[in-house]
Amino acid sequence: MRAADRTVLLADHTKVPGHGTIVVGSLALVDTVVTDDQTDPAALAGLGEGLAEHPVEVLIG
């Protein structure tokens, strides 16, 4: 992921916020999150917390 020009995370509402047992990388390495319209808006708002120097674009579709 560190070698990529852009990293996109695809996660539906069942995966946001993530509480899985596998961590692939820090959210600081993600540029864009694509999710569905059933995702909790509060969970989406929390994606950028603590990452002011690296904003995360969120696309809902």
PDB file of N, CA, C and O in Angstrom, chain B, residues numbered from 101:
ATOM      1  N   MET B 101       0.809  -1.184   0.000  1.00  0.00           N
ATOM      2  CA  MET B 101       0.000   0.000   0.000  1.00  0.00           C
ATOM      3  C   MET B 101       0.860   1.258   0.000  1.00  0.00           C
ATOM      4  O   MET B 101       0.470   2.271  -0.580  1.00  0.00           O
ATOM      5  N   ARG B 102       1.983   1.208   0.621  1.00  0.00           N
ATOM      6  CA  ARG B 102       2.836   2.400   0.672  1.00  0.00           C
ATOM      7  C   ARG B 102       3.395   2.759  -0.698  1.00  0.00           C
ATOM      8  O   ARG B 102       3.730   3.918  -0.939  1.00  0.00           O
ATOM      9  N   ALA B 103       3.502   1.793  -1.593  1.00  0.00           N
ATOM     10  CA  ALA B 103       4.031   2.051  -2.931  1.00  0.00           C
ATOM     11  C   ALA B 103       2.956   2.547  -3.893  1.00  0.00           C
ATOM     12  O   ALA B 103       3.276   3.002  -4.991  1.00  0.00           O
ATOM     13  N   ALA B 104       1.699   2.467  -3.500  1.00  0.00           N
ATOM     14  CA  ALA B 104       0.596   2.859  -4.387  1.00  0.00           C
ATOM     15  C   ALA B 104       0.477   4.370  -4.487  1.00  0.00           C
ATOM     16  O   ALA B 104       0.776   5.088  -3.532  1.00  0.00           O
ATOM     17  N   ASP B 105       0.038   4.852  -5.649  1.00  0.00           N
ATOM     18  CA  ASP B 105      -0.245   6.272  -5.819  1.00  0.00           C
ATOM     19  C   ASP B 105      -1.544   6.648  -5.117  1.00  0.00           C
ATOM     20  O   ASP B 105      -1.692   7.770  -4.632  1.00  0.00           O
ATOM     21  N   ARG B 106      -2.483   5.708  -5.062  1.00  0.00           N
ATOM     22  CA  ARG B 106      -3.788   5.945  -4.452  1.00  0.00           C
ATOM     23  C   ARG B 106      -4.311   4.620  -3.902  1.00  0.00           C
ATOM     24  O   ARG B 106      -4.212   3.584  -4.560  1.00  0.00           O
ATOM     25  N   THR B 107      -4.867   4.660  -2.692  1.00  0.00           N
ATOM     26  CA  THR B 107      -5.417   3.466  -2.069  1.00  0.00           C
ATOM     27  C   THR B 107      -6.903   3.677  -1.806  1.00  0.00           C
ATOM     28  O   THR B 107      -7.297   4.661  -1.180  1.00  0.00           O
ATOM     29  N   VAL B 108      -7.728   2.743  -2.289  1.00  0.00           N
ATOM     30  CA  VAL B 108      -9.175   2.814  -2.130  1.00  0.00           C
ATOM     31  C   VAL B 108      -9.628   1.633  -1.289  1.00  0.00           C
ATOM     32  O   VAL B 108      -9.263   0.488  -1.558  1.00  0.00           O
ATOM     33  N   LEU B 109     -10.430   1.919  -0.264  1.00  0.00           N
ATOM     34  CA  LEU B 109     -10.996   0.887   0.595  1.00  0.00           C
ATOM     35  C   LEU B 109     -12.472   0.750   0.249  1.00  0.00           C
ATOM     36  O   LEU B 109     -13.218   1.726   0.326  1.00  0.00           O
ATOM     37  N   LEU B 110     -12.897  -0.438  -0.125  1.00  0.00           N
ATOM     38  CA  LEU B 110     -14.296  -0.730  -0.423  1.00  0.00           C
ATOM     39  C   LEU B 110     -14.868  -1.502   0.756  1.00  0.00           C
ATOM     40  O   LEU B 110     -14.440  -2.622   1.037  1.00  0.00           O
ATOM     41  N   ALA B 111     -15.856  -0.894   1.461  1.00  0.00           N
ATOM     42  CA  ALA B 111     -16.429  -1.527   2.648  1.00  0.00           C
ATOM     43  C   ALA B 111     -17.900  -1.166   2.754  1.00  0.00           C
ATOM     44  O   ALA B 111     -18.244   0.014   2.820  1.00  0.00           O
ATOM     45  N   ASP B 112     -18.784  -2.176   2.773  1.00  0.00           N
ATOM     46  CA  ASP B 112     -20.209  -1.882   2.925  1.00  0.00           C
ATOM     47  C   ASP B 112     -20.529  -1.603   4.397  1.00  0.00           C
ATOM     48  O   ASP B 112     -19.644  -1.633   5.251  1.00  0.00           O
ATOM     49  N   HIS B 113     -21.801  -1.333   4.678  1.00  0.00           N
ATOM     50  CA  HIS B 113     -22.221  -0.922   6.017  1.00  0.00           C
ATOM     51  C   HIS B 113     -21.928  -1.963   7.097  1.00  0.00           C
ATOM     52  O   HIS B 113     -21.865  -1.621   8.278  1.00  0.00           O
ATOM     53  N   THR B 114     -21.751  -3.208   6.717  1.00  0.00           N
ATOM     54  CA  THR B 114     -21.449  -4.233   7.719  1.00  0.00           C
ATOM     55  C   THR B 114     -19.992  -4.195   8.163  1.00  0.00           C
ATOM     56  O   THR B 114     -19.612  -4.859   9.127  1.00  0.00           O
ATOM     57  N   LYS B 115     -19.184  -3.420   7.461  1.00  0.00           N
ATOM     58  CA  LYS B 115     -17.749  -3.356   7.773  1.00  0.00           C
ATOM     59  C   LYS B 115     -17.314  -2.012   8.354  1.00  0.00           C
ATOM     60  O   LYS B 115     -16.149  -1.848   8.715  1.00  0.00           O
ATOM     61  N   VAL B 116     -18.239  -1.040   8.451  1.00  0.00           N
ATOM     62  CA  VAL B 116     -17.894   0.293   8.963  1.00  0.00           C
ATOM     63  C   VAL B 116     -18.710   0.552  10.210  1.00  0.00           C
ATOM     64  O   VAL B 116     -19.936   0.493  10.107  1.00  0.00           O
ATOM     65  N   PRO B 117     -18.159   0.832  11.375  1.00  0.00           N
ATOM     66  CA  PRO B 117     -16.717   0.878  11.609  1.00  0.00           C
ATOM     67  C   PRO B 117     -16.140  -0.530  11.681  1.00  0.00           C
ATOM     68  O   PRO B 117     -16.832  -1.474  12.062  1.00  0.00           O
ATOM     69  N   GLY B 118     -14.899  -0.662  11.321  1.00  0.00           N
ATOM     70  CA  GLY B 118     -14.253  -1.967  11.281  1.00  0.00           C
ATOM     71  C   GLY B 118     -13.839  -2.452  12.655  1.00  0.00           C
ATOM     72  O   GLY B 118     -13.207  -1.729  13.426  1.00  0.00           O
ATOM     73  N   HIS B 119     -14.204  -3.684  12.944  1.00  0.00           N
ATOM     74  CA  HIS B 119     -13.803  -4.315  14.206  1.00  0.00           C
ATOM     75  C   HIS B 119     -13.252  -5.701  13.925  1.00  0.00           C
ATOM     76  O   HIS B 119     -13.347  -6.595  14.765  1.00  0.00           O
ATOM     77  N   GLY B 120     -12.681  -5.878  12.755  1.00  0.00           N
ATOM     78  CA  GLY B 120     -12.195  -7.186  12.361  1.00  0.00           C
ATOM     79  C   GLY B 120     -10.936  -7.594  13.082  1.00  0.00           C
ATOM     80  O   GLY B 120     -10.340  -6.822  13.833  1.00  0.00           O
ATOM     81  N   THR B 121     -10.551  -8.817  12.837  1.00  0.00           N
ATOM     82  CA  THR B 121      -9.358  -9.350  13.488  1.00  0.00           C
ATOM     83  C   THR B 121      -8.119  -9.210  12.622  1.00  0.00           C
ATOM     84  O   THR B 121      -7.004  -9.451  13.086  1.00  0.00           O
ATOM     85  N   ILE B 122      -8.309  -8.818  11.358  1.00  0.00           N
ATOM     86  CA  ILE B 122      -7.178  -8.663  10.453  1.00  0.00           C
ATOM     87  C   ILE B 122      -6.994  -7.189  10.115  1.00  0.00           C
ATOM     88  O   ILE B 122      -7.938  -6.524   9.688  1.00  0.00           O
ATOM     89  N   VAL B 123      -5.796  -6.687  10.303  1.00  0.00           N
ATOM     90  CA  VAL B 123      -5.478  -5.310   9.955  1.00  0.00           C
ATOM     91  C   VAL B 123      -4.489  -5.342   8.792  1.00  0.00           C
ATOM     92  O   VAL B 123      -3.400  -5.904   8.908  1.00  0.00           O
ATOM     93  N   VAL B 124      -4.876  -4.736   7.679  1.00  0.00           N
ATOM     94  CA  VAL B 124      -4.011  -4.716   6.503  1.00  0.00           C
ATOM     95  C   VAL B 124      -3.105  -3.506   6.528  1.00  0.00           C
ATOM     96  O   VAL B 124      -1.953  -3.572   6.097  1.00  0.00           O
ATOM     97  N   GLY B 125      -3.626  -2.398   7.033  1.00  0.00           N
ATOM     98  CA  GLY B 125      -2.838  -1.175   7.112  1.00  0.00           C
ATOM     99  C   GLY B 125      -3.613  -0.113   7.850  1.00  0.00           C
ATOM    100  O   GLY B 125      -4.802  -0.272   8.127  1.00  0.00           O
ATOM    101  N   SER B 126      -2.946   0.951   8.160  1.00  0.00           N
ATOM    102  CA  SER B 126      -3.555   2.071   8.858  1.00  0.00           C
ATOM    103  C   SER B 126      -4.496   2.835   7.933  1.00  0.00           C
ATOM    104  O   SER B 126      -4.276   2.885   6.723  1.00  0.00           O
ATOM    105  N   LEU B 127      -5.539   3.427   8.497  1.00  0.00           N
ATOM    106  CA  LEU B 127      -6.429   4.269   7.712  1.00  0.00           C
ATOM    107  C   LEU B 127      -5.670   5.468   7.146  1.00  0.00           C
ATOM    108  O   LEU B 127      -6.102   6.067   6.161  1.00  0.00           O
ATOM    109  N   ALA B 128      -4.566   5.813   7.753  1.00  0.00           N
ATOM    110  CA  ALA B 128      -3.743   6.918   7.246  1.00  0.00           C
ATOM    111  C   ALA B 128      -3.173   6.602   5.863  1.00  0.00           C
ATOM    112  O   ALA B 128      -2.722   7.509   5.164  1.00  0.00           O
ATOM    113  N   LEU B 129      -3.187   5.333   5.461  1.00  0.00           N
ATOM    114  CA  LEU B 129      -2.701   4.944   4.139  1.00  0.00           C
ATOM    115  C   LEU B 129      -3.799   4.953   3.079  1.00  0.00           C
ATOM    116  O   LEU B 129      -3.522   4.773   1.893  1.00  0.00           O
ATOM    117  N   VAL B 130      -5.056   5.166   3.510  1.00  0.00           N
ATOM    118  CA  VAL B 130      -6.203   5.124   2.604  1.00  0.00           C
ATOM    119  C   VAL B 130      -6.549   6.526   2.133  1.00  0.00           C
ATOM    120  O   VAL B 130      -6.621   7.460   2.932  1.00  0.00           O
ATOM    121  N   ASP B 131      -6.763   6.670   0.820  1.00  0.00           N
ATOM    122  CA  ASP B 131      -7.156   7.951   0.248  1.00  0.00           C
ATOM    123  C   ASP B 131      -8.660   8.084   0.111  1.00  0.00           C
ATOM    124  O   ASP B 131      -9.217   9.161   0.329  1.00  0.00           O
ATOM    125  N   THR B 132      -9.324   6.985  -0.253  1.00  0.00           N
ATOM    126  CA  THR B 132     -10.761   7.012  -0.523  1.00  0.00           C
ATOM    127  C   THR B 132     -11.433   5.790   0.083  1.00  0.00           C
ATOM    128  O   THR B 132     -10.919   4.675  -0.006  1.00  0.00           O
ATOM    129  N   VAL B 133     -12.599   6.015   0.705  1.00  0.00           N
ATOM    130  CA  VAL B 133     -13.432   4.927   1.203  1.00  0.00           C
ATOM    131  C   VAL B 133     -14.715   4.934   0.380  1.00  0.00           C
ATOM    132  O   VAL B 133     -15.376   5.966   0.268  1.00  0.00           O
ATOM    133  N   VAL B 134     -15.066   3.790  -0.196  1.00  0.00           N
ATOM    134  CA  VAL B 134     -16.308   3.635  -0.945  1.00  0.00           C
ATOM    135  C   VAL B 134     -17.202   2.714  -0.132  1.00  0.00           C
ATOM    136  O   VAL B 134     -16.798   1.614   0.246  1.00  0.00           O
ATOM    137  N   THR B 135     -18.431   3.173   0.136  1.00  0.00           N
ATOM    138  CA  THR B 135     -19.353   2.383   0.950  1.00  0.00           C
ATOM    139  C   THR B 135     -20.771   2.533   0.416  1.00  0.00           C
ATOM    140  O   THR B 135     -20.999   3.236  -0.569  1.00  0.00           O
ATOM    141  N   ASP B 136     -21.725   1.868   1.070  1.00  0.00           N
ATOM    142  CA  ASP B 136     -23.114   1.942   0.622  1.00  0.00           C
ATOM    143  C   ASP B 136     -23.908   2.950   1.455  1.00  0.00           C
ATOM    144  O   ASP B 136     -23.414   3.477   2.452  1.00  0.00           O
ATOM    145  N   ASP B 137     -25.147   3.207   1.029  1.00  0.00           N
ATOM    146  CA  ASP B 137     -25.956   4.238   1.681  1.00  0.00           C
ATOM    147  C   ASP B 137     -26.578   3.783   2.996  1.00  0.00           C
ATOM    148  O   ASP B 137     -27.310   4.551   3.620  1.00  0.00           O
ATOM    149  N   GLN B 138     -26.312   2.574   3.427  1.00  0.00           N
ATOM    150  CA  GLN B 138     -26.804   2.089   4.715  1.00  0.00           C
ATOM    151  C   GLN B 138     -25.779   2.274   5.835  1.00  0.00           C
ATOM    152  O   GLN B 138     -26.045   1.934   6.988  1.00  0.00           O
ATOM    153  N   THR B 139     -24.625   2.807   5.496  1.00  0.00           N
ATOM    154  CA  THR B 139     -23.567   3.007   6.479  1.00  0.00           C
ATOM    155  C   THR B 139     -23.942   4.151   7.416  1.00  0.00           C
ATOM    156  O   THR B 139     -24.409   5.200   6.974  1.00  0.00           O
ATOM    157  N   ASP B 140     -23.733   3.939   8.699  1.00  0.00           N
ATOM    158  CA  ASP B 140     -24.058   4.929   9.726  1.00  0.00           C
ATOM    159  C   ASP B 140     -23.245   6.212   9.496  1.00  0.00           C
ATOM    160  O   ASP B 140     -22.016   6.160   9.459  1.00  0.00           O
ATOM    161  N   PRO B 141     -23.917   7.358   9.341  1.00  0.00           N
ATOM    162  CA  PRO B 141     -23.204   8.631   9.112  1.00  0.00           C
ATOM    163  C   PRO B 141     -22.216   8.964  10.228  1.00  0.00           C
ATOM    164  O   PRO B 141     -21.170   9.559   9.967  1.00  0.00           O
ATOM    165  N   ALA B 142     -22.533   8.589  11.462  1.00  0.00           N
ATOM    166  CA  ALA B 142     -21.610   8.850  12.571  1.00  0.00           C
ATOM    167  C   ALA B 142     -20.320   8.053  12.404  1.00  0.00           C
ATOM    168  O   ALA B 142     -19.237   8.540  12.729  1.00  0.00           O
ATOM    169  N   ALA B 143     -20.439   6.838  11.901  1.00  0.00           N
ATOM    170  CA  ALA B 143     -19.245   6.019  11.663  1.00  0.00           C
ATOM    171  C   ALA B 143     -18.397   6.628  10.556  1.00  0.00           C
ATOM    172  O   ALA B 143     -17.169   6.613  10.635  1.00  0.00           O
ATOM    173  N   LEU B 144     -19.046   7.163   9.522  1.00  0.00           N
ATOM    174  CA  LEU B 144     -18.311   7.805   8.431  1.00  0.00           C
ATOM    175  C   LEU B 144     -17.607   9.064   8.915  1.00  0.00           C
ATOM    176  O   LEU B 144     -16.474   9.338   8.521  1.00  0.00           O
ATOM    177  N   ALA B 145     -18.274   9.826   9.765  1.00  0.00           N
ATOM    178  CA  ALA B 145     -17.664  11.047  10.293  1.00  0.00           C
ATOM    179  C   ALA B 145     -16.424  10.711  11.108  1.00  0.00           C
ATOM    180  O   ALA B 145     -15.471  11.490  11.142  1.00  0.00           O
ATOM    181  N   GLY B 146     -16.432   9.559  11.764  1.00  0.00           N
ATOM    182  CA  GLY B 146     -15.300   9.150  12.581  1.00  0.00           C
ATOM    183  C   GLY B 146     -14.087   8.710  11.781  1.00  0.00           C
ATOM    184  O   GLY B 146     -12.998   8.573  12.339  1.00  0.00           O
ATOM    185  N   LEU B 147     -14.257   8.487  10.482  1.00  0.00           N
ATOM    186  CA  LEU B 147     -13.122   8.035   9.661  1.00  0.00           C
ATOM    187  C   LEU B 147     -11.998   9.053   9.619  1.00  0.00           C
ATOM    188  O   LEU B 147     -10.826   8.682   9.561  1.00  0.00           O
ATOM    189  N   GLY B 148     -12.341  10.328   9.647  1.00  0.00           N
ATOM    190  CA  GLY B 148     -11.326  11.364   9.525  1.00  0.00           C
ATOM    191  C   GLY B 148     -10.753  11.844  10.836  1.00  0.00           C
ATOM    192  O   GLY B 148      -9.818  12.645  10.842  1.00  0.00           O
ATOM    193  N   GLU B 149     -11.296  11.370  11.962  1.00  0.00           N
ATOM    194  CA  GLU B 149     -10.807  11.818  13.256  1.00  0.00           C
ATOM    195  C   GLU B 149      -9.345  11.455  13.451  1.00  0.00           C
ATOM    196  O   GLU B 149      -8.944  10.308  13.257  1.00  0.00           O
ATOM    197  N   GLY B 150      -8.572  12.429  13.829  1.00  0.00           N
ATOM    198  CA  GLY B 150      -7.159  12.209  14.073  1.00  0.00           C
ATOM    199  C   GLY B 150      -6.318  12.149  12.808  1.00  0.00           C
ATOM    200  O   GLY B 150      -5.121  11.866  12.869  1.00  0.00           O
ATOM    201  N   LEU B 151      -6.940  12.416  11.655  1.00  0.00           N
ATOM    202  CA  LEU B 151      -6.209  12.352  10.395  1.00  0.00           C
ATOM    203  C   LEU B 151      -6.270  13.680   9.648  1.00  0.00           C
ATOM    204  O   LEU B 151      -6.351  13.696   8.419  1.00  0.00           O
ATOM    205  N   ALA B 152      -6.231  14.784  10.374  1.00  0.00           N
ATOM    206  CA  ALA B 152      -6.368  16.102   9.749  1.00  0.00           C
ATOM    207  C   ALA B 152      -5.311  16.331   8.682  1.00  0.00           C
ATOM    208  O   ALA B 152      -5.563  17.013   7.689  1.00  0.00           O
ATOM    209  N   GLU B 153      -4.131  15.764   8.882  1.00  0.00           N
ATOM    210  CA  GLU B 153      -3.055  15.953   7.896  1.00  0.00           C
ATOM    211  C   GLU B 153      -3.225  15.051   6.675  1.00  0.00           C
ATOM    212  O   GLU B 153      -2.529  15.218   5.674  1.00  0.00           O
ATOM    213  N   HIS B 154      -4.151  14.096   6.759  1.00  0.00           N
ATOM    214  CA  HIS B 154      -4.417  13.189   5.636  1.00  0.00           C
ATOM    215  C   HIS B 154      -5.923  12.937   5.538  1.00  0.00           C
ATOM    216  O   HIS B 154      -6.415  11.917   6.019  1.00  0.00           O
ATOM    217  N   PRO B 155      -6.650  13.864   4.916  1.00  0.00           N
ATOM    218  CA  PRO B 155      -8.098  13.683   4.818  1.00  0.00           C
ATOM    219  C   PRO B 155      -8.461  12.469   3.964  1.00  0.00           C
ATOM    220  O   PRO B 155      -7.768  12.153   2.997  1.00  0.00           O
ATOM    221  N   VAL B 156      -9.541  11.799   4.322  1.00  0.00           N
ATOM    222  CA  VAL B 156     -10.027  10.629   3.622  1.00  0.00           C
ATOM    223  C   VAL B 156     -11.294  11.020   2.846  1.00  0.00           C
ATOM    224  O   VAL B 156     -12.245  11.534   3.434  1.00  0.00           O
ATOM    225  N   GLU B 157     -11.306  10.778   1.539  1.00  0.00           N
ATOM    226  CA  GLU B 157     -12.484  11.031   0.730  1.00  0.00           C
ATOM    227  C   GLU B 157     -13.455   9.872   0.940  1.00  0.00           C
ATOM    228  O   GLU B 157     -13.050   8.710   0.914  1.00  0.00           O
ATOM    229  N   VAL B 158     -14.734  10.184   1.146  1.00  0.00           N
ATOM    230  CA  VAL B 158     -15.757   9.156   1.344  1.00  0.00           C
ATOM    231  C   VAL B 158     -16.760   9.250   0.214  1.00  0.00           C
ATOM    232  O   VAL B 158     -17.350  10.306  -0.013  1.00  0.00           O
ATOM    233  N   LEU B 159     -16.957   8.138  -0.501  1.00  0.00           N
ATOM    234  CA  LEU B 159     -17.935   8.063  -1.586  1.00  0.00           C
ATOM    235  C   LEU B 159     -19.021   7.074  -1.185  1.00  0.00           C
ATOM    236  O   LEU B 159     -18.727   5.957  -0.760  1.00  0.00           O
ATOM    237  N   ILE B 160     -20.285   7.491  -1.324  1.00  0.00           N
ATOM    238  CA  ILE B 160     -21.409   6.635  -0.965  1.00  0.00           C
ATOM    239  C   ILE B 160     -22.196   6.338  -2.227  1.00  0.00           C
ATOM    240  O   ILE B 160     -22.587   7.247  -2.959  1.00  0.00           O
ATOM    241  N   GLY B 161     -22.422   5.060  -2.473  1.00  0.00           N
ATOM    242  CA  GLY B 161     -23.128   4.725  -3.703  1.00  0.00           C
ATOM    243  C   GLY B 161     -23.949   3.481  -3.611  1.00  0.00           C
ATOM    244  O   GLY B 161     -24.593   3.092  -4.585  1.00  0.00           O
TER     245      GLY B 161
END
